[in-house]
Amino acid sequence: MPPTDNLLLELHRWAHNQDENFTTESFAHLLKHLIKDAPNSVGGLFRTLTGVSLPEGGRKEAVISTQVHTMYGTPDISICLDGVTIYVEVKVEAALADGQAEGYLSALEELASSNEVTQLALLTKYPAPATVSSEVHKVRWFEIIDELEKLELEEFSE
């Protein structure tokens, strides 16, 4: 079945008691539309989210997917473009499972080559546990909201 741009259809599968998955799908949907409609304006948002500066000319080519299966688990969001693969694990209220971040880092390590940039980002409501590897880019929801507000102001001012 081809991908759809209908948010309600994409979210339907998470309808019952799945707030975190609903939030993930909604956020990924927003990212897809921002990349498509405002690729030159989303640099700050993506840098805050991922810790990586996506090349301005290539942002529109970014492919954003959810629930990508790896042999080490299923990261919530995958952002891929030429030479860059980023996994984002989204947490609202749930805790990071033991070994979850390490598994995703292992999956990214297998993808990495000398010319490939990989990153794991952990997006949380509360501060990330101190046990999370320093290799993981840690970001909080309020930082994403700040970037979205800046983006909204920038878009309306133009």
C-alpha beads as a LAMMPS data file, in Angstrom:
LAMMPS data file: protein, C-alpha beads

158 atoms
157 bonds

1 atom types
1 bond types

-500.0 500.0 xlo xhi
-500.0 500.0 ylo yhi
-500.0 500.0 zlo zhi

Masses

1 110.0

Atoms # bond

1 1 1 0.000 0.000 0.000
2 1 1 1.511 3.391 -0.940
3 1 1 2.244 5.947 1.797
4 1 1 -0.581 8.336 2.512
5 1 1 -0.661 11.989 3.490
6 1 1 -3.845 11.471 5.490
7 1 1 -2.889 11.864 9.141
8 1 1 -6.073 10.251 10.416
9 1 1 -5.471 7.103 8.385
10 1 1 -1.868 6.915 9.572
11 1 1 -2.922 7.322 13.207
12 1 1 -5.901 4.963 13.097
13 1 1 -3.769 1.932 13.954
14 1 1 -2.700 3.579 17.234
15 1 1 -6.185 4.607 18.334
16 1 1 -6.577 2.734 21.645
17 1 1 -4.446 3.639 24.680
18 1 1 -1.401 4.448 22.582
19 1 1 -0.629 8.065 23.460
20 1 1 3.097 7.722 22.797
21 1 1 2.594 6.131 19.389
22 1 1 -0.069 8.710 18.548
23 1 1 2.364 11.488 19.488
24 1 1 5.148 9.888 17.447
25 1 1 2.992 9.529 14.331
26 1 1 1.680 13.084 14.682
27 1 1 5.166 14.501 15.109
28 1 1 6.544 12.511 12.154
29 1 1 3.640 13.734 10.030
30 1 1 4.472 17.327 10.975
31 1 1 8.157 16.789 10.136
32 1 1 7.231 15.378 6.705
33 1 1 5.128 18.404 5.894
34 1 1 7.706 20.887 7.155
35 1 1 10.410 19.245 5.022
36 1 1 8.110 19.385 1.998
37 1 1 6.700 22.890 2.502
38 1 1 9.508 24.798 4.255
39 1 1 12.790 22.919 3.669
40 1 1 14.920 26.065 3.935
41 1 1 13.371 27.075 7.263
42 1 1 13.622 23.848 9.268
43 1 1 17.373 23.783 9.872
44 1 1 17.105 24.905 13.496
45 1 1 14.345 22.443 14.289
46 1 1 16.226 19.503 12.799
47 1 1 19.507 20.528 14.433
48 1 1 17.768 20.741 17.825
49 1 1 15.977 17.428 17.277
50 1 1 18.898 15.425 15.926
51 1 1 22.111 17.201 16.844
52 1 1 23.013 17.081 13.136
53 1 1 23.013 19.979 10.665
54 1 1 21.203 18.620 7.635
55 1 1 22.495 20.065 4.359
56 1 1 20.163 22.876 3.276
57 1 1 20.058 21.807 -0.357
58 1 1 19.236 18.202 0.513
59 1 1 16.627 18.671 3.235
60 1 1 13.723 18.348 0.831
61 1 1 15.037 14.889 -0.109
62 1 1 14.851 13.634 3.486
63 1 1 12.716 10.540 3.965
64 1 1 10.976 10.388 7.321
65 1 1 9.583 7.018 8.369
66 1 1 8.119 5.613 11.557
67 1 1 8.568 2.253 13.250
68 1 1 11.538 1.127 11.162
69 1 1 12.451 -2.453 12.039
70 1 1 16.082 -3.317 12.724
71 1 1 17.521 -6.483 14.170
72 1 1 18.127 -4.473 17.363
73 1 1 14.619 -3.099 17.797
74 1 1 12.237 -0.593 16.258
75 1 1 13.180 3.079 16.555
76 1 1 10.200 5.414 16.489
77 1 1 11.367 7.729 13.704
78 1 1 13.977 7.381 10.992
79 1 1 15.284 10.377 9.043
80 1 1 17.321 9.425 5.991
81 1 1 18.917 11.411 3.239
82 1 1 22.008 10.986 1.146
83 1 1 24.841 10.130 3.527
84 1 1 22.787 10.629 6.724
85 1 1 20.705 8.218 8.836
86 1 1 19.168 9.385 12.087
87 1 1 16.972 7.421 14.469
88 1 1 14.772 9.255 16.951
89 1 1 13.325 7.452 19.945
90 1 1 10.280 9.343 21.229
91 1 1 9.233 9.200 24.853
92 1 1 6.326 11.012 26.447
93 1 1 5.636 9.229 29.734
94 1 1 7.202 5.808 29.157
95 1 1 10.740 5.031 30.246
96 1 1 13.512 3.946 27.936
97 1 1 13.773 0.155 28.072
98 1 1 17.022 -1.424 29.280
99 1 1 19.427 -1.706 26.372
100 1 1 17.093 0.112 23.968
101 1 1 19.440 2.999 23.158
102 1 1 22.428 0.669 22.909
103 1 1 20.527 -1.521 20.446
104 1 1 19.711 1.413 18.193
105 1 1 23.328 2.584 18.365
106 1 1 24.376 -0.900 17.240
107 1 1 21.917 -0.772 14.337
108 1 1 23.295 2.616 13.287
109 1 1 26.870 1.373 13.637
110 1 1 26.105 -1.362 11.117
111 1 1 24.810 1.286 8.685
112 1 1 27.733 3.617 9.195
113 1 1 30.539 3.858 6.717
114 1 1 33.352 6.334 6.368
115 1 1 31.108 8.777 4.484
116 1 1 27.831 8.152 6.357
117 1 1 26.680 10.300 9.272
118 1 1 24.564 8.448 11.820
119 1 1 22.933 9.697 14.983
120 1 1 20.545 8.486 17.643
121 1 1 18.362 11.123 19.266
122 1 1 16.265 10.605 22.373
123 1 1 13.276 12.955 22.588
124 1 1 11.803 13.007 26.085
125 1 1 9.420 14.956 28.254
126 1 1 11.629 14.539 31.321
127 1 1 15.436 14.587 31.548
128 1 1 17.062 11.499 30.047
129 1 1 18.425 9.006 32.567
130 1 1 22.097 9.486 33.419
131 1 1 22.712 5.926 32.222
132 1 1 22.002 6.836 28.581
133 1 1 25.184 6.818 26.512
134 1 1 26.888 10.131 25.772
135 1 1 26.734 9.096 22.086
136 1 1 22.958 9.700 22.183
137 1 1 21.734 13.214 21.389
138 1 1 19.272 14.071 24.161
139 1 1 16.529 16.614 23.531
140 1 1 13.388 17.559 25.431
141 1 1 9.941 18.291 24.072
142 1 1 10.024 21.899 25.296
143 1 1 13.076 22.513 23.077
144 1 1 11.144 21.227 20.064
145 1 1 8.207 23.470 20.940
146 1 1 10.583 26.457 21.146
147 1 1 11.907 25.655 17.656
148 1 1 8.391 25.242 16.273
149 1 1 7.423 28.622 17.701
150 1 1 10.494 30.231 16.088
151 1 1 9.609 28.568 12.796
152 1 1 6.035 29.811 13.024
153 1 1 7.181 33.380 13.701
154 1 1 9.673 33.218 10.827
155 1 1 7.098 31.862 8.381
156 1 1 4.467 34.456 9.349
157 1 1 6.954 37.320 9.173
158 1 1 7.710 36.435 5.556

Bonds

1 1 1 2
2 1 2 3
3 1 3 4
4 1 4 5
5 1 5 6
6 1 6 7
7 1 7 8
8 1 8 9
9 1 9 10
10 1 10 11
11 1 11 12
12 1 12 13
13 1 13 14
14 1 14 15
15 1 15 16
16 1 16 17
17 1 17 18
18 1 18 19
19 1 19 20
20 1 20 21
21 1 21 22
22 1 22 23
23 1 23 24
24 1 24 25
25 1 25 26
26 1 26 27
27 1 27 28
28 1 28 29
29 1 29 30
30 1 30 31
31 1 31 32
32 1 32 33
33 1 33 34
34 1 34 35
35 1 35 36
36 1 36 37
37 1 37 38
38 1 38 39
39 1 39 40
40 1 40 41
41 1 41 42
42 1 42 43
43 1 43 44
44 1 44 45
45 1 45 46
46 1 46 47
47 1 47 48
48 1 48 49
49 1 49 50
50 1 50 51
51 1 51 52
52 1 52 53
53 1 53 54
54 1 54 55
55 1 55 56
56 1 56 57
57 1 57 58
58 1 58 59
59 1 59 60
60 1 60 61
61 1 61 62
62 1 62 63
63 1 63 64
64 1 64 65
65 1 65 66
66 1 66 67
67 1 67 68
68 1 68 69
69 1 69 70
70 1 70 71
71 1 71 72
72 1 72 73
73 1 73 74
74 1 74 75
75 1 75 76
76 1 76 77
77 1 77 78
78 1 78 79
79 1 79 80
80 1 80 81
81 1 81 82
82 1 82 83
83 1 83 84
84 1 84 85
85 1 85 86
86 1 86 87
87 1 87 88
88 1 88 89
89 1 89 90
90 1 90 91
91 1 91 92
92 1 92 93
93 1 93 94
94 1 94 95
95 1 95 96
96 1 96 97
97 1 97 98
98 1 98 99
99 1 99 100
100 1 100 101
101 1 101 102
102 1 102 103
103 1 103 104
104 1 104 105
105 1 105 106
106 1 106 107
107 1 107 108
108 1 108 109
109 1 109 110
110 1 110 111
111 1 111 112
112 1 112 113
113 1 113 114
114 1 114 115
115 1 115 116
116 1 116 117
117 1 117 118
118 1 118 119
119 1 119 120
120 1 120 121
121 1 121 122
122 1 122 123
123 1 123 124
124 1 124 125
125 1 125 126
126 1 126 127
127 1 127 128
128 1 128 129
129 1 129 130
130 1 130 131
131 1 131 132
132 1 132 133
133 1 133 134
134 1 134 135
135 1 135 136
136 1 136 137
137 1 137 138
138 1 138 139
139 1 139 140
140 1 140 141
141 1 141 142
142 1 142 143
143 1 143 144
144 1 144 145
145 1 145 146
146 1 146 147
147 1 147 148
148 1 148 149
149 1 149 150
150 1 150 151
151 1 151 152
152 1 152 153
153 1 153 154
154 1 154 155
155 1 155 156
156 1 156 157
157 1 157 158
